[in-house]
């Protein structure tokens, strides 16, 4: 619900749980948030950067989905997702 209709402040608060909750439980909400037009580009970039720092299996699926997503994600978030996915792949 937060990913679909939450305010930017609620999405930011959700990010606070990123390392405390399993990523699988947060992935859908974060994917929806990154694709929303009303979420600021800076917050989308923050989401991608924080998720990219986790470097888990679920993150490896999330990042390409953002990198290849429609324009709503924004160029900076898509570029950051691509770079993080490449970095994770190179370190494996």
N, C-alpha and C positions, 0 to 999 in steps of 0.2 A: 504494500500500500504506500509506503514512503517513497519508493522508487517511482511509482506511477503518479502520485498526487501530493507528495510531501513538499514542504517549502524548502528552499535552499538551506535554511538553518537546520531543518530536520534531517536533510541529507548529510549535512556536515556532522551532525550528532551521530548519525548512523556510522560514519567513517570512524568515529571513536571506538567502535566495537570491532574494528577490522582484525585486530590481532587477538581479541578475546573470544570471538565466536568463530565457528568453522566457516571458512570462506564459502562453502557450498550453500550455506543458509543465507548468505548475503549477495551472492552472485547475481541472481535475477533482479533484485532491487537496484543494485548498482548499474547493471546493464540498462535498465529502464531509465534511471536517472541520467546517465550519460547521453542517452538518445533524446531527452526532452529539450524542446526549444526554449523553455522558460528557465532552464538552469544556466547560470552564467558560465561562460567558457573557462574562466579561472577555476571554478569548482570542478568542472569536468576534468580539467588537467590535473587537479589535485587528486581526484578519484583515481585516475589512471596511474599517476606516480606512486600513490600509496599502495595500490593493488600490485603494481609492478615490483615493488620492493619485497613482496611476500614470496615470489618465485616458487609457487607450489603448482601441483598438477592442475588444479582448478583455474589458477591464474593463466596457465598456458592456453586454456580454452577461451578465457575471457578476453585476453589482449588481442588476439587476431579478430575476434568478433567486433571489437571496437575499431581496430585499425581498418577493417573492411566495411565498416558501417556507413550508412547514409550520411549526408552532409550535416544532419542535426548534431552529430557528435562534435563537429568543429575540427578544423585542420590541426590546431595544436594538440588536441587530445588524440587524434588519430595518429599523428606523427610520434607522439610519446608512446602510444601503445605499440606501434610497430618497432620502435627502438627498444623498448623493454622486452618485447617478445624475442627480438633478435639477440639481446643480451642474455636472456635466460637460455635460449637454444645454444648459444656459444659456450656457456658455462657447463653444459651437461656433458 
